[in-house]
Amino acid sequence: MVSANDKARAIERMSALKTPVPVVDLAELAACDVVLECAPAEVFKDVAVAAIEAGKIFIPTSVGAVLPRMHLVERAKETGARIIVPTGALLGLDAVRAAAEGVIHSVTMVTRKPPGGLKGAPHLERNNISVDGLTEAKLVFEGSAREGAIGFPANVNVAAALSLAGIGPDKTRLQIWADPGVDRNTHHIEVEADSARFALDIATIPTEENPKTGKITALSVIACLRSLTQTMKVGT
């Protein structure tokens, strides 16, 4: 989600450039070699389809929006496009990808967020779940990563990325807690595989403008972009 402050700063930077940066329709973005999607999930399809049909490199940050559109992966094979999912807040994604080359038996993820970072999620509104005035942690969702991505499209893209790297969105198990006792977005992940057993604990600092996501997500996207042209790339 792009805040009004972010848009204002982007406009200021563009106005300072000697060569103006054009503002175009979403579909016209496909003229670029690399298309980075960081828009609200409602317009994901417009950006993704245009990039993939044009055979471009497509980098989605709304990873949850990929799950119901896996046919785009097959289409990318036909057009020569590439879909690159950035690591985002999922530190240790390389280990999950490596384990997936063998056999992964189970993947579980427990996410805890300050209640304000979950407000407005479709799952909460559909089920009349309130996170206002909490004095202790409250379990607001338990199910698959696919279900979590539908119910919390702005909150658990990390779970979607985890599922794509591992055993898929239907087998990856997810819990989401609204926790007034945390001031960071925390994720605890456990993986049981034939090659290794490991656990990951991540506590990301929410962005001031959009507490639904962490600061490290934006930095991960920058690192992803740099890796496209680096002479030496560290990591899988």
N, C-alpha and C positions, 0 to 999 in steps of 0.2 A: 504494500500500500504506500503510495507517494503522498506525503503531507504537503500542505499549502506552503510551509516554509521551504521544503525541498524544491518545490516548483519555482518559488521566487528566487532562490539562490541559483537554480539552473538557468533561469532567464537572465539574471545578472551576468553569469559567466558567459553565456552565449552572446550577449550584447557587447561584451568586452573583446570578443574575437574580431580579428580583421576580416575574416571570411564568415559571413553569417551562416548559422546552422539552420537549415530549413525545418519547419514543422510540417510533417506530412501525415496523411491518413495511415492507419495501422497497416493496411495491406501494402502500402508503398515502402514500408520498412524492409521488405524483401529484397530491395535493390542493394542492401548492404551485404557485405561478406559474412558478417557475424551479427545475429539478431539476439539481443539479450532481453528477455521478457521479465519485467519487474512491475507489472501492472495488476490491477484488481483481477481476481480470478474470472470475473464475468466476461472479460474481453480476451481471455487466454486463447480461445479457439481462433479468433481473428488473426492474432499475431502468429500463432503456431502454424496454422495451415498455410499462410502466405509464405513463411520462411521455408517450410518443408517442400512446398510445391516448387519453389524456386531453387531447391537444392542447396540451401545455405546451411551454415552452422547455427543451430538454434540452442540457446542456453536458457532454460526455464528456471525461474525462482519459485513460481507457483507449482511446485512439484506434485502436489496433490491433484492438480487439474490434469496431470498426465495419466493418472490411473484409469479413469473411465474412457480414455482416448488412446489406448495402446495400439490401435490400428494405425496411428500416425507413425509408429516405429516401422511397420511394414511398408508404409508409403515412403518413408525416408530411404529405405533400401532401394526403392525403384527410382527415386529422383536424385540420389546421391547426397542427400542431406545428412547431417550428423546432429544427433541430439545429445548434448553434454549437460548432465545434471551436476551442478556445483555441490561441493561438500556441505556448505551451509554450516549449521551448528553441530553437525554430526562428526565430531572428532573421532578418529578411529575407523572411518568408512573403508579405508584400505584393507583393514583386517577383516571386515565383513566380506568384502569383495573377494579376498583371497580364500577365505573359508568356503565361499560359495563355489569355488572351483572343485571342492570336494563335496561332502555331504553335511548340510546344516540340519540339525535335528529340531532346534527351537530358537526363536528370537522373541524376547519380551522387552517392552519399553515402558517405563513409568515416567510421565511428565508431570512436573509441578510448576505452576505459574502463579504469580500474584493474581488475585481475583479480577482486578481491573483489566488484566491482559486477556481475559477470556470473555468479558462482557460482549454481548451482541452475537455470539456464536450461534449459528442456526440450530445446533443440537440443544442448546440451553433454551432457546426461545420456543422450539417445538415441544419441548417437554416441561415447560414452565419451571425451569430450574433457576433459582436466584443465587447469585454469588455476592450479594450486597450484605454488608455487616457481619461477615464471617469472623468468628473468633478462633476457629480451629479448621484444620484441613478438611475438605469435602471432596469425595470421589464424585466426579460429574460425568465420567464416561468410562466404560470398559468394553472392549470389543476388538475387532480387527483394525489394522491400519487403514484398510479401505473405508470402513465405516467411519473411522476417526477423521479421515480426510474430507469426507462429505459433511460431517457434523461440525468440523472446526477448520474450514478452508484457509483461514488466516493464521492458524496457530500451530499446526502439526505437519508442515511440509517436511520437517525433519523425519517424521515417521514414514512418510511416503518414500523419501530417499532411502531410508533404511530398508524398507521392504523391497525396493527395486534392486538394491545391492545384494540382498540376501535371499530369502525364501518366498518372496512375493507378498502382496498386500493382504491376502486372505489368511495366510498362516502366521503372519507377524502379529503378535498380541500387544495391545496398547491399553494403558490406563492413563487418565488425565485427572489431576487433582487441582482444585482451586485452593491455594494455600496462603493464608494471610501471614504465615510465619516466614515466607521467603521473599527476598527482594530481587531475586534473579530467576530467569527461566532455567529450571533444572531438568536434566534427563538422565535416567539410570537405565542402562541397556545391558542385558545379559544374553550371551550367545553360547549355545551348546552345539559343537560340531565334531566331526570325526577327526579333525586335525587339531582342534584347540578348544578350550573353554575360557571365555574371557568376559569381563564386565567393564563397562565404560561409565564414568560419571562426569557430567558436563554441567556447568553453571554459567550461563551466559548473561551478560548485562543487557537489559532491555534498552532499546533506543528511546530517547526522550520523546520524539515525535510520534512514535508508534510502538507502544509497549508489547504489542502482539509478536514482535520479532526482536532478535538480539543483534547487537552491534557486530558480532563476529560474522553474521550472515553476509553483510555487505562486503566485509573484508575478504571473505571466502570467494565471492564473485570476482573481486579484483584479482585475487590469486589465480582463479580459473582462467581469466582473460590473459594474464601474463603467461600462463603455461602454454598458450597456443603458439607463442613465438619464441619461447626460451630455448637456448641451445642445450641446456641440461635441465631436465625435469626430474624433481625428486618426488617419489611416491608412485604408486601403481598407475 
